Amino acid sequence: MFDADDPLRPVGLVVAALAVAFAAVLLGVQFSGDAGGVLTLPLVVAVPLLAAGAYWYVKGR
């Protein structure tokens, strides 16, 4: 997908991780009766932590 020396590789990985997290939140809202509970945890805690962790993992490589 990306060349090993491509400077945009980390950007692509972070964007892909955010897209997956966003899709997971949308599916959770779709199949849950309580949208507030589904949206609160991922948007406030999980998504920023996963994005930061993915960024630092990719940056450190």
N, C-alpha and C positions, 0 to 999 in steps of 0.2 A: 504494500500500500504506500508506504513512505520509503524514501531512500534513507539510509542510515545517517547520512550527513545533512539531511534536510532540517533547516532551522525551524520549520513549522510543525514538526512532528509533535512536540509537547502541546502546542496549541490544539492540534487535531485530537489528541488524546483527551485533553480536558473538555473540549467541546463534546466529544462523544460520550464521556462520562456524565456530563450534565444533561445531555439528551436522554440517556438511559434513565437517569434519576427522574427527570421530568415526566417521561412516559410512565414510570412506575407510580408516580403520584397521581397522574391522570387515571390510570387503571384502578388504583385504590379508591379514588373518589367515585368512579363509575360503579364499582361493585360493593361499595360500603353504604350503609344507611346514614352514617354520620360523617358528612364531609368535613366538618370542623376538626374532628379528631384525626382524620387521615391527613389533612393538610398541615396541622400544627407541628407535629413531630418532624416530618421530613423537611419542611421548609425552614424551620427554625434551628434544628439541630443537625440532622443527618446530611442534608445536601451540602451545606458549607463545610462540614468536617470532611466529607468524602472528596469534595473538590479541592480543598487545601491539601489533604493527604495525597491525592493523585498528582497535584502540582509539585509538591516537594519530592515525591518519589521519582517523577520524570525528570525534574531538575537535577536531582542528585545522581542520576545515571550518566 
